[in-house]
Amino acid sequence: MISFENVGFRYGVGPEILHDVSVSIEAGSFHFLTGASGAGKTTLLNMMHLGLRPTRGFLSILGQDVGTLKRRKVPALRRQIGMVFQDFRLLDHMSAFDNVALPLRLAGQKEREIRRDVTAILEWVGLGDALEASPRALSGGEQQRVAIARAVVARPGILLADEPTGSVDEAIGQRILRLFEELHRLGTAIVIATHNRGLIERFPHARLELTDGQLVRLPGGAPLR
């Protein structure tokens, strides 16, 4: 679903922060993305989400060559990739329901179908009684679950998450990971950037580790250095 071949990336004329990255993310796989702070995890996720393009090398997402992809085709391709941002990016002037409904409305889905799909996904994340709540009225863990619901409501084939448990306690973090595992069992490819040692040890999926700008694949349950 995602293929990097000798990819390098730099911001402007600065030094390369990623170099010679070669990895494939297969359909239905589950990977943790780890590395020290500043290693480039968010940059790598942004490339997977089509927010950045490689400065060299080849990147293919869902069969599309990102280097030659026309900008007008990016939104349609991006709708097939769910993204949970580290800072949630919920809109405070909208209810939880409307935040989750936003990608469906942008895609032109009928309101009757939106009501059905959004209600179902908010119930799935345990927020069926908070449809009309403002994000400001929700706890950090509840806001995170709204962000997850928004990312998966369109049933993407790929789900990316940047430190999805970074602002919640361990119990909520485990609940969030179990939601991701449910999606994985349904066939969604998952990539989660995290530095949470406990979650990685508790959920022994394969690991991609960024070190000195390069990426290595480690088996599930490998000890963190």
Secondary structure in CASP SS format (residue, H / E / C, confidence):
PFRMAT SS
TARGET T0000
AUTHOR 0000-0000-0000
METHOD secondary structure of the structure
MODEL  1
M C 1.00
I E 1.00
S E 1.00
F E 1.00
E E 1.00
N E 1.00
V E 1.00
G E 1.00
F E 1.00
R E 1.00
Y C 1.00
G C 1.00
V C 1.00
G C 1.00
P C 1.00
E E 1.00
I E 1.00
L E 1.00
H E 1.00
D E 1.00
V E 1.00
S E 1.00
V E 1.00
S E 1.00
I E 1.00
E C 1.00
A C 1.00
G C 1.00
S C 1.00
F E 1.00
H E 1.00
F E 1.00
L E 1.00
T E 1.00
G E 1.00
A C 1.00
S C 1.00
G C 1.00
A C 1.00
G C 1.00
K H 1.00
T H 1.00
T H 1.00
L H 1.00
L H 1.00
N H 1.00
M H 1.00
M H 1.00
H C 1.00
L C 1.00
G C 1.00
L C 1.00
R C 1.00
P C 1.00
T C 1.00
R E 1.00
G E 1.00
F E 1.00
L E 1.00
S E 1.00
I E 1.00
L C 1.00
G C 1.00
Q E 1.00
D E 1.00
V H 1.00
G H 1.00
T H 1.00
L C 1.00
K C 1.00
R H 1.00
R H 1.00
K H 1.00
V H 1.00
P H 1.00
A H 1.00
L H 1.00
R H 1.00
R C 1.00
Q C 1.00
I E 1.00
G E 1.00
M E 1.00
V E 1.00
F C 1.00
Q C 1.00
D C 1.00
F C 1.00
R C 1.00
L C 1.00
L C 1.00
D C 1.00
H C 1.00
M C 1.00
S C 1.00
A H 1.00
F H 1.00
D H 1.00
N H 1.00
V H 1.00
A H 1.00
L H 1.00
P H 1.00
L H 1.00
R H 1.00
L H 1.00
A C 1.00
G C 1.00
Q C 1.00
K C 1.00
E H 1.00
R H 1.00
E H 1.00
I H 1.00
R H 1.00
R H 1.00
D H 1.00
V H 1.00
T H 1.00
A H 1.00
I H 1.00
L H 1.00
E H 1.00
W H 1.00
V C 1.00
G C 1.00
L C 1.00
G C 1.00
D C 1.00
A C 1.00
L C 1.00
E C 1.00
A C 1.00
S C 1.00
P H 1.00
R H 1.00
A H 1.00
L C 1.00
S C 1.00
G H 1.00
G H 1.00
E H 1.00
Q H 1.00
Q H 1.00
R H 1.00
V H 1.00
A H 1.00
I H 1.00
A H 1.00
R H 1.00
A H 1.00
V H 1.00
V C 1.00
A C 1.00
R C 1.00
P C 1.00
G C 1.00
I E 1.00
L E 1.00
L E 1.00
A E 1.00
D E 1.00
E C 1.00
P C 1.00
T C 1.00
G C 1.00
S C 1.00
V C 1.00
D C 1.00
E H 1.00
A H 1.00
I H 1.00
G H 1.00
Q H 1.00
R H 1.00
I H 1.00
L H 1.00
R H 1.00
L H 1.00
F H 1.00
E H 1.00
E H 1.00
L H 1.00
H H 1.00
R H 1.00
L C 1.00
G C 1.00
T C 1.00
A E 1.00
I E 1.00
V E 1.00
I E 1.00
A E 1.00
T C 1.00
H C 1.00
N C 1.00
R H 1.00
G H 1.00
L H 1.00
I H 1.00
E H 1.00
R H 1.00
F C 1.00
P C 1.00
H C 1.00
A E 1.00
R E 1.00
L E 1.00
E E 1.00
L E 1.00
T E 1.00
D C 1.00
G C 1.00
Q E 1.00
L E 1.00
V E 1.00
R E 1.00
L E 1.00
P C 1.00
G C 1.00
G C 1.00
A C 1.00
P C 1.00
L C 1.00
R C 1.00
END
